[in-house]
């Protein structure tokens, strides 16, 4: 029925017929809202009618559907496991964490070298051999017999650490983009397959935007796996 009043009048007549004889049953559904408006007669018959409505895609049990598309803490960990279930993605995540950790250590070393350089350049009385990296360069590659040569070794060590930090940042961005493409494609495919596996009644009672919102959850899970968790670790 296209009009509810017409359907209600029809339902009143069906309900009277069901009351006249035992073993009859009827079910009144709103397929657009996916709700049961009324039911009458034998419980066995109405249960059978509900199962037939689900089989034909005219009704979906919302409790089952909410379980399929719910977002919870257990679902989050399940999504992380699905996103990292391939060996390649798990290795990439470990490399990302390692690069972020090494980048933090290098950044601290750069801050330390900056302080040492400023103190040596600004004060002639400061010892010029206090830098670990400068001492290593003087003992292995350079000859440091004067104060200027020690400062030069410290500057070379400083520049080397800055370049190393930038290389780690570029490597981190590269691996992060690779992981974003792989994990996002994988999760979106799984979300689309799950959406397509739902009954027709679910799509009749939900807008396209509500179904497509699952793709947004896949993007959020990808950001969590490729950026939030490695950064937190």
Secondary structure, DSSP 8 states (H G I E B T S, - for coil): --SHHHHHHHHHHHHHHHHHSTT-EEEEEETTTTEEEEEEE-HHHHHHHHHHHHHTTS---HHHHHHHH---HHHHHHHHHHHT-SHHHHHHHHHHHHHHHHHHHHHHHHHHHHHHHHHHHH-TTS-TT--HHHHHHHHHT----SHHHHHHHHHHHHHHHHHHHHHHHHHHHHHHHHHHHHHHHHHHHHHHHHHHHS-HHHHHHS-HHHHHHHHHHHHHHHHIIIIIHHHH-
